[in-house]
Amino acid sequence: MVWRAKRRAYRDARLTLVVSSRWMRERVAASPLTAHLPCRVIPFGLDLRTWRPRDRQASRERLGIPLAAKVVAFRMTAGEKHGRAKGVPWLVEALHRLEPGTATHLIVFQERGRLERLAGRYRIHELGWVEDEGRMAEALSAADVFVMPSLAESFGMMALESMACGTPVIATADTATAELVRAPEAGLCAPPRD
């Protein structure tokens, strides 16, 4: 009954859908409820006065990271279901398996206290939830790479912010983030869960 009501509402609606990526447009086209509706892609934008490359040395000094260190930035999400959707378990496993040959620092956004397993191998800078866009841009500028291993993203705003700060992105193939990265132009794409 609910399905029929939705189908009737969408069928009779005079809508043009607007999505942020081709990946989302493909989902709209695959939906039996919305496939018949016109759909336009309008990507999100950024204020390039804020999201721009910063001086790497100065950015690292403010975070206490040596210039010669390798730096990986990523977002740590809460909850098992959300964390799996964002690819967190596979990223943590990859970092655990990696044997860094040089001092390697991790800049972690959002959640804190979830990387005890990596503490001896990496120097971890947990920034928590960063609301100050200037501070976030500075942290992204301090990184050598930003990793966004999400299994599904409708856009990938943090990847776009990272690239605007001059930091390449490693994303998951077949997501909207891969569309942004345009590998190998602004980063790399890896298979899901790899």
N, C-alpha and C positions, 0 to 999 in steps of 0.2 A: 504494500500500500504506500509506504514512504517512497519507494523507488518510483512508482507511477506518478506520485505527486511531484517529485523532483523533475522527472522527465517532462511532464506537462508544463511545469513552470519554466524550465529551460527552453522547451520547444516554442512556447508562446512569447518568450522574452525577446525584446529588441535590444540586444546587447552587442557591444564590441568589447572583447576581452583584451586586456593589456597585461603582458607578462614581461619579466626582466631578462629572459634568455631564450634562445632557440630550444634548449633542453626543455624548458617549461612549455613552449609552444607545441613541441612534440607530444607532451603529456596531454595537453588540451585536445589535440587532434586525435589522440588514441581513446579519449573518453567517449563512451556512448551518450553521455549527457551533454557534452559541449562541442563535439566534433563539427557540428554544423554552424557554429558561431564564428563570425570573423574574429581573428586574433592578431594582434600587433605586438611586436617586440620593441620595448623601449628600455634599454639597459639603465641601471642606476648610474648616477654620476658622482663625482667627488669635487670638493673644493680644493683645487690644486695650490691654494695659498697655504693650506694646512698639510695636505698629503703630498709631500715633496721630499726628495732626498735631503737628508741632513748630513752634517759632517760626521763621518763614521767614528773617527777617533774621539771627538767630543761626546758623541752619543754613548760610546762604550765607557768612557771615563765616568760619566754620570751614573752608569749602572755597575761600575767596579769591574769591568771586563777588559782584560789586556787586549791591545790591538792585534797581537799575533794569534790570539785564540780563534778557534772555529766556533761559530755561533748558529744554533738552530732555534728558530722561534715557532711556536704553535699554540693552539688554543686547547685547553683541557676542559672538557665538559663534565657536568655532573650527571649522575644516574647511569645505571648500566645500559638501559635501552637507548638513551640519548647518546651516550659515549660510543656505543657500537655503531650507531648511525653516522656519527662523526668520525669513525675510523680510529678512535683512540686506542683500543686494545692492540691493534696491529702496529701502530706507531710506537707504542711503549715497548712492544716485543722487539721490533726492529732496533730500537735504541739499546735495548738490553743485549741483543746479539752483537751489536757493533762493538768493535774494539778500537776506540779512537786512538790514533797514533800521536795526536797532539792534544793539548788542553782544549776541551770542548765544553762550552757553556750552553745551557738551555734557557731561553726566555719563554716563560709560560704565562699565558693570559687566562683569565677567568678563575678557574678553581685552583685551590692551594692544597698542599698536603697529600697528594695522591701519587707521588713519584718516589717514595722511599726506596723502592727497588733499584732506582737509578742513581741514588745519592752518592755512592762511592766512586762511580765511574764518571760522573759529570758534575759540574758546578751548576746548581739550579737557581735561577732567579725567578721566583714566583711573584708576578706583579698583581695577581688577582684581577678583579674587574676594573678596567681602566676607563674612566669616563672622560678624562681630559684627552681630546684628540691630538693635541700637540705632543703630549707625553707618549701616546701610543705611536705616533709617527716617528718620534725619536727612537723608541724601542725597536720598531721595525727597521729603521735605518741602521741600527747597531748589528742586525743579524746578517749572516751570510746567505741564509735561505729561510723561507717561511714554508712550513709543511701544513697542508690542508688535506688530510687523508679521508675526507667524508665520502661515504658510499652514495649519498644523494645530497645535492645542493640545488636550490632553485636559482642561485646566482653566485655566491661566493664573495661577499663584500670584503672580508678580511684579505682575500687574495688580491683583489683590486687595490686595496689600500697599500698592501705590501709592495706591489709592483710600482705604484705611484711613488713610493719611497725609495725606489731603486733596488729593491730586494727581490730576487727571483723566487718563484713558487714551485713546490712539488705538490701536485694535485692528483686526484684519482681520475683515471680515464673514464669516459662515458658519463660525466657529470657536467653541470653548467660551469663549474670551475675550470674544467679542462678547456671549455670554449673560451674562457677569458685568457688562459695561459698561452694558448696557441703554441704549444710546444713545437719546436725548441726555442721559439722567439723570446719568451719571458720566463721560461722554466721548463719543467719536465712533468710528464704524466706517467703514473704507474698503474698497473692493473689493480682492480679492487682487492683489498686484503693482502696485497703483496708487500 
